Amino acid sequence: MCERRRALGWAGILVATGTILLSSPVAGEASAATQVRLLHALPGGPAADLAVTGGHGHPVTLRGVGFAQASPIASGPDGAVTLALSAGGKTLVSSRQTLASGGRYTVVAEKGNGDKARLRVYRSGKAVTGRALVRAVNAAPESGRVALTLGSRKWGTASYGQDSGYKAAAPGTYALAARMPRTRSVLVEQKGVNVAAGTASTAYTVGSAGARMRFVVVQDSVAAPARGPATGLGGMADSGGRPWLAALLAALAAGALGGALFGRAPLGRGRARG
Amino acid sequence: MLAFAPGPGPREGPSVTSTSRTRAPRDLGPRTTRALRPIVAEPGRGGVRSNPLEPVDGGVRPAPPDRIAIPAAHVDTVVDSVGTSRDNAIRVPSIGRAGWYDGGPRPGERGRAVIIGHLDTNRGPGLFAHVPALERGDPVDVTDRRGDVFHYRVTTRAQVRKDRFPTAQVYGGDRDRVLVLVTCGGPFDPASGYRDNIVVFARAV
């Protein structure tokens, strides 16, 4: 009986220790929220709103985005959603779309056939630690096929609605340009485009069709640690400076209490029978 | 406590309204439904090609940091490079040394370079013990491994919960050259450590 009681006591200690370890808060769990932003690439179009409804999660509306502007990125629903672009209270276009949980998307309002607007959705790529990734998207309807250069190197060619895919660049500041593929004459150039290590960015070419061409560069994602650093051990805290000792003492006390409770139960039943 | 400075996000104009799911979505009017295929481009799947370029107007990249000096916080020490662990937590430097997150921008570059340090050890104050008391305008100097010195001034300071750490505001790109100092703060729990982080933003001068 004595050995059984001792075994139960140890079991209590283990259970208590496990409970303490499991109940330690895991900070900064990666957020699985779907995130959406609107980029307005309708030349001459009025400021527009984008409503993301349906699917799973709270609907979101991105409001007042003017031409060549990108909205803030916002959490929205995932799954089968409806994207509705409106301006002045009138719906310009709507589209059904499937957004993955945790995905980050840029919805580009661009010129479709005739005067109609259309929505094209670009999913953001994941940034890579220490590297700068850059993608170019041609959202300028009358630019034709353009050759994109970052610094002195060719970054790819893209027709309207196409993207170059992400490529890695040395972090730094560049001149970004869209050129005519054959003549190499510059259609638009933007100096001072910064691409930082640990980021993925997209440069959208917007304009033409009556509007000045320009680039809109947005940061798609950042490779970053999941939570804040644990840069304190408690030596300046009021509660003392040995957290491991406090945790161990708490575990021992809880275990002893658990062992005592387990140990008393069989004895009680024995007496009742007798 | 100074106000928290968000990162480079939204400019003036566009805004976001998140509505509760219980509210009925507004009438969207007649729909022109058009099935769109998302264009998915992700590193690894879309084929990220290594194509290192030299910046045209940025010159040579600064070297990784070697030392940091914060006179107002009595800091003058070496800086180690720190990465992340398997669970994507930032590794912490040794006691008495600062740690630069080497997955992001370097001090001297545009973007947010992050340097962390211990608030305390288990026996007393640590290297960054006085960092939470930094004030706007306090100077911070970072010397890189080539000997170039980058000068910053503190602009803002914030206290944030570790479990709601504002990753997007602390790490990543920025139009300016920003240095972010991070240490611990807030109440201390022997089982889980400090609840908060103190984040100090400084801009290049």
Interface residues (C-beta under 8 A of the other chain):
Chain A: I20 S24 P25 A27 G28 E29 A30 L38 A47 A51 T53 G54 G57 H58 P59 V60 T61 L62 R63 G64 V65 G66 Q69 A70 S71 P72 I73 A74 S75 G76 T82 A84 S86 K90 T91 V93 S94 S95 R96 Q97 T98 Y105 K116 R118 L119 R120 V121 Y122 R123 G125 K126 A127 V128 T129 G130 L133 R135 L150 G151 S152 R153 D163 G165 Y166 K167 A168 A169 A170 P171 G172 T173 Y174 A175 K191 G192 N194 V195 A196 A197 G198 T199 A200 S201 Q219 V222 A223 A224 P225 A226 R227 G228 P229 A230 T231 G232 L233 G234 G235 M236 A237 D238 S239 G240 G241 R242 P243 A246 A247 A250
Chain B: P8 G9 P10 R11 G13 P14 S15 V16 T17 S18 T19 S20 R21 P25 R26 L28 G29 P30 R31 T32 T33 R34 A35 L36 P38 I39 V40 A41 E42 P43 G46 G47 V48 R49 S50 N51 P52 L53 E54 P55 V56 D57 G58 R61 G83 T84 D87 N88 A89 I90 V92 Y101 D102 G103 G104 P105 R106 E109 R110 G111 R112 I116 G117 H118 L119 D120 T121 N122 R123 G124 P125 G126 F128 A129 V160 K162 D163 R164 F165 T167 A168 V170 Y171 G172 G173 D174 R175 V182 T183 C184 G185 P187 F188 D189 P190 A191 S192 G193 Y194 D196 N197
